[in-house]
């Protein structure tokens, strides 16, 4: 049993990280009052932008593979941010239905990126020359029990994203910016009366969600997928479920995404681990989604979503 856990854990963390940063982006958007179900599409945009950038740079600079990856991730952040402007403008300025706007983002992103990648490579795929190499944390990987679980086969992106989670928790709870953002998602009329520019704060929340989701798509590409195929395997929707499961709190989202990361890992590596070889593959493949549905049913009654999330804000200022 211990050997099985030790085998699974590094992969579970690898699956967790893109989920975590994407769900955290959704948190900023919904805390500002804008529901963003377009996280899947924003991840796809980030994955495509980073894949295209790395494809070109790794061809031009074959001796600078790692630098190409970091540049690709930065481009993913920029692409996700810019694409999220569509959702922000439709939801905030045009007062469009936020669910429909998010659905449109998902549809546009999938179609646009596959069209572009087919024109670039002749197929719907963009294959990378290489991704991030995993490493063991020197000294810490030798710690009994915890070392093999947490500090082996790890990536730099893992530690960066965990730091972002910590900083996000402090930002939302301990700073004036966090208080203003959360007030816009709870009672925007009172926030406006107190002098907060609600539209501006909502734009910031949506743009942060685009940046984080784009980065999540890039991380999925360089640590899990290895090539762009026009999809991120539904991770954006799992991130939404983790956001609800985590009760719109950074630490809760961390726990929820780790849970879903384990479920996804069991489904994806089950056939190479003897302990799971006896289970029918179809059961293990649907396991993460069944767990997601059960979790949503169990936590729906105790949901602590921002009260004004999804509501159109009609400013009193003309």
C-alpha positions, -999 to +999 in steps of 0.1 A: +000+000+000+028+024+009+046+017-024+014+025-043+009+058-025+046+067-030+041+060-068+009+080-071+017+111-050+042+129-073+018+124-102-011+136-081+008+168-073+016+172-110-021+170-119-030+193-090-009+223-099-026+234-132-060+227-115-050+248-085-038+279-103-069+279-126-093+275-097-075+303-079-081+325-110-118+316-108-117+326-072-105+362-080-132+366-107-161+353-085-149+372-055-153+403-076-188+393-086-182+378-121-188+341-126-162+328-151-171+294-165-148+302-194-118+288-174-116+258-197-113+280-228-088+303-211-067+273-203-068+262-239-058+297-251-028+296-226-018+261-237-019+271-274+000+304-269+027+287-249+029+257-273+032+280-303+059+302-286+079+271-275+076+255-309+091+285-325+118+292-299+129+256-295+134+254-332+153+287-333+172+281-300+178+244-297+204+250-269+180+271-247+151+247-241+144+257-205+145+294-214+120+288-242+096+271-217+097+300-192+091+325-221+062+303-233+046+304-198+049+341-197+032+343-231+004+320-218-002+345-190-004+374-214-027+355-238-051+344-211-052+379-197-060+394-231-086+368-240-104+372-207-110+409-217-138+395-240-156+380-210-149+411-188-162+435-215-193+414-222-202+408-185-193+442-170-198+468-197-225+451-218-243+435-188-244+402-207-254+369-190-221+357-175-228+320-180-235+326-217-204+347-221-182+321-204-197+294-226-189+315-257-153+318-245-150+280-242-164+275-277-144+303-294-111+292-277-114+255-288-123+263-324-098+292-328-068+274-314-074+242-335-079+263-366-046+282-360-026+251-350-037+233-382-025+262-403+008+263-384+017+226-383-007+210-408-025+192-380-044+201-349-014+193-327+017+213-318+044+189-304+071+202-281+108+192-283+107+188-245+090+200-213+102+208-178+124+180-164+114+169-129+139+170-100+144+159-064+147+187-039+183+183-025+183+172+011+145+173+016+139+143-006+158+121+019+134+129+047+116+097+058+080+094+046+075+130+036+106+132+014+095+106-013+060+120-012+065+158-015+101+164-026+108+138-054+099+142-091+089+178-085+088+209-108+097+245-102+062+254-112+049+235-082+067+256-057+059+289-075+022+281-076+021+271-039+037+305-032+011+322-053-016+305-033-001+317+000+003+353-013-033+352-027-047+342+007-029+371+024-039+395-004-076+387-001-077+386+037-052+412+049-051+440+023-073+469+013-073+455-023-086+422-011-113+439+010-125+460-019-125+430-043-145+408-019-170+437-012-177+439-049-187+403-049-208+405-018-226+439-019-214+460-048-239+489-040-224+493-006-189+491-020-197+519-045-212+540-018-179+537+001-160+550-029-149+517-046-149+516-084-169+483-087-164+480-125-127+485-122-124+459-094-144+434-115-122+440-145-092+433-123-107+401-110-116+388-144-081+397-158-064+379-129-086+348-136-075+350-173-038+353-164-040+324-139-060+301-162-037+308-191-007+299-169-026+267-158-029+258-195+008+264-200+018+243-170-005+215-181+013+216-215+049+214-202+044+190-172+016+167-183+006+168-220+038+175-239+019+187-269-011+209-277-041+189-290-068+215-287-080+205-253-069+204-216-090+173-208-117+192-190-094+205-163-111+239-165-144+224-155-128+204-127-112+237-115-147+252-113-158+222-092-128+226-070-136+263-065-171+253-052-158+224-032-132+247-017-158+272-006-142+301-024-112+302-001-076+297-013-067+270+013-099+252+007-092+253-030-058+238-024-073+209-005-100+204-031-076+204-061-053+180-043-083+157-039-093+160-076-056+156-085-055+123-068-087+112-085-074+122-119-041+104-112-058+072-103-077+074-136-046+081-157-019+059-142-041+030-130-030+005-157+007+008-148+002+003-110-004-033-100-028-024-071-053-009-096-047-033-125-077-055-115-102-026-117-121-022-150-105+008-168-139+024-176-147+027-139-113+044-131-117+067-161-151+081-149-140+081-112-129+118-111-161+130-126-183+109-104-164+121-074-169+157-086-207+152-089-209+137-054-188+165-039-210+192-055-242+175-042-228+172-007-215+208-005-243+226-024-264+232+007-235+247+026-222+268-003-207+301+007-205+317-027-202+355-030-237+368-028-235+390-058-216+366-080-233+364-114-254+395-108-253+424-132-241+456-114-261+487-123-240+516-111-259+545-096-233+569-112-242+581-146 
